[in-house]
Amino acid sequence: MAMAADEKVRKFYISVWLIILLVFHYVYIKVQPGDYGVLLSTIPCLILVSYSRTDKLFRMVHERLKLVVILALSAMAVMAIPHLYTLAATIVYFMTAALFYPSSRIIQECWKYGKKGCWKEQAEEIIRAYHCFHHAIRHECADSGKDMNPRDNQYQITENNEE
């Protein structure tokens, strides 16, 4: 909820994520000094220094399951190439960080209610909507028998799963 409600928290999350990724690259260079494949995986790190670009990419990966599958398959393919372990690890680490990033829909919901309103009055409703539409519909949300589109902002979930 903190990342959904406050842009500063999202910036902090991206900064910490990038620092940990760069520390991973540094440690890998110290452990494997002759392996220069790490230079190729440092290029995505430099591209992701920009907050706005990383924010957009995290949201894109978080909201599109097809993109997650493509990235996972590419990470497995890159892992088979010698000296490109760090690039595969960077891709997987990026996917993991995007998984915990809030979606555009939840950020808009929190923005609509404001920082304080998102935390207090609407937190339970936003959390329920987030978990019921996050990549796959949960069991209690799927029992209503109605077609549910995750991109449909008109659908409201109530306690007894009725519209």
TILUM-960244 format. One record per residue (C-alpha): residue in three letters; x, y, z. Coordinates in steps of 0.25 Angstrom, whole numbers, padded with zeros to 4 digits. Each point is the difference from the previous one (the first is absolute). Layout:
! TILUM-960244
SITE | res | c1 | c2 | c3
SITE | ala | X | Y | Z
...
This chain:
! TILUM-960244
SITE | res | c1 | c2 | c3
SITE | met | 0000 | 0000 | 0000
SITE | ala | 0011 | 0010 | 0003
SITE | met | 0006 | -0002 | -0014
SITE | ala | -0014 | 0002 | -0006
SITE | ala | -0003 | 0012 | 0008
SITE | asp | 0013 | 0008 | -0001
SITE | glu | 0010 | 0002 | -0011
SITE | lys | 0012 | 0002 | 0009
SITE | val | -0002 | -0014 | 0005
SITE | arg | 0000 | -0005 | -0014
SITE | lys | 0013 | 0008 | -0003
SITE | phe | 0006 | -0006 | 0012
SITE | tyr | -0003 | -0014 | -0004
SITE | ile | 0006 | 0002 | -0014
SITE | ser | 0012 | 0007 | 0006
SITE | val | 0002 | -0012 | 0010
SITE | trp | -0002 | -0010 | -0011
SITE | leu | 0010 | 0006 | -0009
SITE | ile | 0010 | 0001 | 0011
SITE | ile | -0001 | -0014 | 0004
SITE | leu | 0001 | -0004 | -0015
SITE | leu | 0013 | 0008 | -0002
SITE | val | 0006 | -0006 | 0013
SITE | phe | -0003 | -0014 | -0006
SITE | his | 0007 | 0004 | -0013
SITE | tyr | 0012 | 0006 | 0009
SITE | val | 0001 | -0013 | 0008
SITE | tyr | -0001 | -0009 | -0013
SITE | ile | 0012 | 0008 | -0006
SITE | lys | 0008 | -0002 | 0013
SITE | val | -0003 | -0015 | 0000
SITE | gln | 0001 | -0003 | -0015
SITE | pro | 0011 | 0011 | -0004
SITE | gly | 0002 | -0006 | -0014
SITE | asp | -0015 | -0001 | -0004
SITE | tyr | -0003 | 0013 | -0008
SITE | gly | -0015 | -0005 | -0003
SITE | val | -0003 | 0009 | 0012
SITE | leu | 0002 | 0012 | -0009
SITE | leu | -0012 | -0004 | -0009
SITE | ser | -0009 | -0001 | 0012
SITE | thr | 0004 | 0014 | 0006
SITE | ile | -0006 | 0007 | -0013
SITE | pro | -0014 | -0003 | 0005
SITE | cys | 0004 | 0005 | 0014
SITE | leu | 0004 | 0013 | -0006
SITE | ile | -0013 | 0001 | -0008
SITE | leu | -0008 | -0002 | 0012
SITE | val | 0007 | 0011 | 0008
SITE | ser | -0011 | 0009 | -0004
SITE | tyr | -0012 | 0000 | 0009
SITE | ser | -0011 | 0003 | -0010
SITE | arg | 0005 | -0011 | -0010
SITE | thr | 0001 | -0010 | 0011
SITE | asp | -0013 | 0003 | 0006
SITE | lys | -0007 | -0001 | -0014
SITE | leu | 0008 | -0014 | -0003
SITE | phe | -0004 | -0005 | 0014
SITE | arg | -0015 | 0003 | -0002
SITE | met | 0001 | -0006 | -0014
SITE | val | 0006 | -0013 | 0005
SITE | his | -0009 | -0001 | 0012
SITE | glu | -0013 | 0002 | -0009
SITE | arg | 0003 | -0009 | -0012
SITE | leu | 0001 | -0015 | 0003
SITE | lys | 0005 | -0002 | -0014
SITE | leu | 0012 | 0009 | 0002
SITE | val | 0004 | -0008 | 0013
SITE | val | 0000 | -0013 | -0008
SITE | ile | 0008 | 0006 | -0011
SITE | leu | 0010 | 0006 | 0010
SITE | ala | 0001 | -0014 | 0008
SITE | leu | 0002 | -0007 | -0013
SITE | ser | 0011 | 0009 | -0004
SITE | ala | 0007 | -0001 | 0013
SITE | met | 0000 | -0015 | -0001
SITE | ala | 0006 | 0001 | -0014
SITE | val | 0010 | 0010 | 0004
SITE | met | 0004 | -0008 | 0012
SITE | ala | 0004 | -0011 | -0010
SITE | ile | 0011 | 0009 | -0006
SITE | pro | 0013 | 0000 | 0007
SITE | his | 0005 | 0013 | 0007
SITE | leu | -0015 | 0006 | 0000
SITE | tyr | -0004 | -0005 | 0014
SITE | thr | -0001 | 0014 | 0005
SITE | leu | -0009 | 0005 | -0012
SITE | ala | -0009 | -0012 | 0003
SITE | ala | 0000 | 0004 | 0015
SITE | thr | -0003 | 0014 | -0003
SITE | ile | -0012 | -0004 | -0008
SITE | val | -0005 | -0009 | 0011
SITE | tyr | 0002 | 0011 | 0010
SITE | phe | -0007 | 0010 | -0008
SITE | met | -0012 | -0009 | -0001
SITE | thr | 0000 | -0003 | 0015
SITE | ala | 0001 | 0015 | 0003
SITE | ala | -0012 | 0003 | -0010
SITE | leu | -0008 | -0011 | 0007
SITE | phe | 0000 | 0008 | 0013
SITE | tyr | -0003 | 0014 | -0007
SITE | pro | -0014 | 0005 | 0000
SITE | ser | -0008 | 0000 | -0013
SITE | ser | -0005 | 0013 | -0007
SITE | arg | -0014 | -0003 | 0004
SITE | ile | 0003 | -0001 | 0015
SITE | ile | 0009 | 0013 | -0001
SITE | gln | -0012 | 0007 | -0007
SITE | glu | -0010 | -0005 | 0011
SITE | cys | 0010 | 0006 | 0011
SITE | trp | 0002 | 0013 | -0008
SITE | lys | -0015 | 0001 | -0001
SITE | tyr | -0002 | -0001 | 0015
SITE | gly | 0012 | 0008 | 0004
SITE | lys | 0012 | -0005 | 0009
SITE | lys | -0008 | 0000 | 0013
SITE | gly | -0013 | -0005 | -0006
SITE | cys | 0007 | -0012 | -0007
SITE | trp | 0006 | -0004 | 0014
SITE | lys | -0012 | 0002 | 0008
SITE | glu | -0014 | -0001 | -0006
SITE | gln | 0003 | -0007 | -0013
SITE | ala | 0011 | -0010 | 0004
SITE | glu | -0008 | -0012 | 0001
SITE | glu | -0007 | 0002 | -0013
SITE | ile | 0012 | 0003 | -0007
SITE | ile | 0008 | -0012 | 0005
SITE | arg | -0012 | -0009 | -0003
SITE | ala | -0001 | 0005 | -0014
SITE | tyr | 0015 | -0001 | -0002
SITE | his | 0001 | -0015 | 0005
SITE | cys | -0012 | -0004 | -0008
SITE | phe | 0005 | 0005 | -0013
SITE | his | 0015 | -0002 | 0001
SITE | his | 0004 | -0009 | -0011
SITE | ala | -0010 | -0011 | 0003
SITE | ile | -0014 | 0001 | 0007
SITE | arg | 0000 | -0006 | 0014
SITE | his | -0010 | -0010 | 0003
SITE | glu | -0009 | 0008 | 0009
SITE | cys | -0001 | 0010 | -0012
SITE | ala | -0002 | -0010 | -0010
SITE | asp | -0012 | -0007 | 0007
SITE | ser | -0010 | 0011 | -0005
SITE | gly | -0002 | -0006 | -0013
SITE | lys | 0001 | 0013 | -0007
SITE | asp | 0011 | 0004 | -0011
SITE | met | 0010 | 0009 | 0007
SITE | asn | 0010 | 0008 | -0008
SITE | pro | 0012 | 0005 | 0008
SITE | arg | 0000 | 0013 | -0009
SITE | asp | -0014 | 0003 | 0003
SITE | asn | 0000 | 0011 | 0011
SITE | gln | -0016 | -0001 | 0001
SITE | tyr | 0000 | -0013 | 0007
SITE | gln | 0000 | 0001 | 0015
SITE | ile | 0002 | -0011 | 0009
SITE | thr | -0009 | -0001 | 0013
SITE | glu | 0000 | -0009 | 0012
SITE | asn | -0010 | -0010 | -0007
SITE | asn | 0007 | 0000 | -0014
SITE | glu | -0012 | 0008 | -0006
SITE | glu | 0001 | 0012 | -0009
